[in-house]
Amino acid sequence: MAQTIGSFLAAGLLRMHKNQFNFNIRRLDETKYWKNGLGFPHMNTLEYTTFSGVMLEFFGTFFLCWIILFTALHHTRPKSDVYGICVGGMVGLWIMAVGGISGAGLNPQRVIGPAVVSGEFWTYSYHNGWIYYGIPWLGGLAAGYAYYYIFVDWSLKEHQSIINNCGGEDPATCCPAQMDGVVLK
């Protein structure tokens, strides 16, 4: 909810800023991406198919969620707080790699605010908008299910090894991060 509200506020502020200073944003009407300058993606349908946009948004969100799961949740996560660098690096690399093809939306909550504030949400020129509202959810779900069914330790062998390695201390104080819920493989 906070991301959605933030995207509406940011788009509104950007629109007011552009109107106040009368910026002349070069329109790329012929290519249909980053058309209005408010920061939401448009699929480049002149050079690429809609299927390529769907696949790029799916796999981009899949890998973004995968990185989040492994750097913030997994028991082998880095001991230092490098989560932001990993996640930000993934987003930055994905935007540089596929920004010109699908716009690299990766987050439906980030996309909806600028699309509505610009008024383009309800027009035909944004008819590929479904790519940015539905496909990232599927990519995130696929990453979550893959992580859950491949990496969760259902036998609790690792849970017992953590308890054994605490040297007689209370496992909750020895390694509390690993003792919350089911331990991961």
C-alpha positions in Angstrom: 0.0 0.0 0.0 2.8 2.4 0.9 4.5 1.8 -2.5 1.2 2.5 -4.3 0.7 5.8 -2.4 4.3 6.7 -3.0 4.0 6.1 -6.7 0.9 8.4 -6.9 2.6 11.1 -4.9 5.8 11.0 -6.9 4.0 11.0 -10.2 1.9 14.0 -9.0 4.9 15.9 -7.8 6.8 15.2 -11.1 3.8 16.3 -13.1 3.5 19.6 -11.1 7.2 20.1 -11.5 7.1 19.6 -15.3 4.0 21.9 -15.6 5.5 24.6 -13.5 8.7 24.9 -15.4 7.1 24.0 -18.7 9.6 21.3 -19.6 9.6 20.2 -23.2 10.0 16.5 -22.9 10.9 15.1 -26.3 8.1 12.7 -27.2 8.9 9.3 -28.5 5.4 8.6 -29.9 6.7 6.4 -32.6 8.4 3.9 -30.2 5.8 3.9 -27.3 8.1 3.7 -24.3 8.9 6.4 -21.8 6.5 8.5 -23.8 5.3 11.0 -21.3 8.3 11.4 -19.1 6.5 10.5 -15.9 8.6 7.4 -15.4 6.4 4.4 -16.2 7.3 1.9 -18.9 5.9 1.4 -22.3 6.5 -1.8 -24.4 8.6 -1.1 -27.5 6.2 -2.9 -29.9 7.8 -1.6 -33.1 11.0 -3.7 -32.6 9.9 -6.5 -30.2 6.9 -8.7 -29.7 4.5 -8.6 -26.7 5.7 -12.1 -25.8 9.3 -10.8 -25.3 8.0 -8.1 -23.0 6.0 -10.7 -21.0 9.0 -12.9 -20.6 11.3 -10.1 -19.7 9.0 -8.8 -17.0 8.4 -12.3 -15.7 12.1 -13.3 -15.4 13.1 -9.8 -14.2 10.7 -10.0 -11.3 11.6 -13.7 -10.7 15.3 -12.9 -10.4 14.6 -9.8 -8.3 12.5 -11.8 -5.8 15.1 -14.6 -5.9 17.9 -12.2 -4.9 15.8 -10.8 -2.1 15.0 -14.3 -0.8 18.6 -15.3 -0.8 20.2 -12.2 0.6 17.6 -11.4 3.3 16.0 -14.7 4.3 18.3 -17.7 3.6 20.5 -18.9 6.4 23.6 -18.5 4.2 22.9 -14.9 3.7 25.8 -12.5 4.1 26.5 -11.5 7.6 26.9 -7.9 6.7 24.0 -5.8 5.5 24.7 -5.8 1.8 21.0 -6.5 0.9 20.5 -3.0 -0.5 23.6 -3.3 -2.8 22.4 -6.7 -4.1 18.8 -5.7 -4.7 19.7 -2.3 -6.1 22.4 -3.8 -8.3 19.8 -6.3 -9.7 17.3 -3.6 -10.4 20.0 -1.3 -12.0 21.4 -4.1 -14.2 17.9 -5.2 -15.3 16.9 -1.6 -16.2 20.1 -1.1 -18.3 19.6 -4.5 -20.0 15.9 -4.4 -20.9 14.8 -0.9 -20.3 14.6 -0.2 -24.0 12.5 -3.3 -24.7 9.9 -3.6 -22.0 10.7 -0.6 -19.8 11.7 -2.9 -16.9 8.7 -2.2 -14.7 9.3 -5.0 -12.2 6.9 -3.7 -9.7 3.2 -3.1 -10.4 2.8 -0.7 -7.5 5.5 1.6 -8.9 4.0 1.6 -12.4 0.3 2.3 -11.6 0.7 5.8 -10.1 2.4 7.5 -13.0 0.1 5.7 -15.5 -3.0 7.0 -13.7 -1.7 10.5 -13.1 -0.6 10.9 -16.7 -4.1 9.9 -17.8 -2.7 7.3 -20.1 -4.0 4.4 -17.9 -7.4 4.5 -19.6 -6.2 5.1 -23.2 -5.4 2.7 -26.0 -1.8 3.8 -26.2 -1.3 1.9 -23.0 -3.0 -1.3 -24.1 0.1 -3.3 -23.1 -0.3 -2.1 -19.5 -1.5 -5.6 -18.4 2.2 -6.7 -18.7 3.2 -4.4 -15.9 0.2 -5.2 -13.6 -0.1 -9.0 -13.9 3.1 -10.5 -15.0 5.3 -9.3 -12.1 3.0 -11.0 -9.7 3.4 -14.3 -11.6 7.2 -13.9 -11.6 7.3 -13.2 -7.8 5.0 -16.1 -7.1 7.2 -18.5 -9.2 10.3 -17.3 -7.3 8.5 -17.8 -4.0 7.2 -21.2 -4.8 10.6 -22.4 -6.2 12.4 -21.1 -3.1 9.8 -22.6 -0.7 9.8 -26.1 -2.3 13.5 -26.3 -3.2 15.3 -24.7 -0.2 13.1 -25.1 2.9 14.5 -27.9 5.1 11.4 -30.0 5.9 13.4 -32.7 7.7 14.7 -30.2 10.3 18.2 -31.8 10.2 19.8 -28.4 9.9 17.7 -27.1 12.8 19.1 -29.8 15.0 22.7 -29.1 13.8 22.3 -25.4 14.8 21.1 -26.5 18.3 24.1 -28.9 18.6 26.6 -26.3 17.5 25.5 -23.7 20.1 27.8 -25.3 22.7 25.3 -25.7 25.5 23.9 -22.1 25.1 20.3 -21.4 24.6 19.8 -21.7 20.8 17.5 -18.7 20.8 20.3 -16.5 22.0 23.1 -18.3 20.2 21.7 -17.8 16.7 18.2 -16.3 16.9 17.9 -15.6 13.2 18.1 -19.3 12.4 15.8 -20.3 15.1 12.7 -18.4 13.9 10.4 -20.9 12.3 11.5 -23.6 9.9 15.2 -23.5 9.1 16.1 -23.3 5.4 18.4 -25.8 3.7 
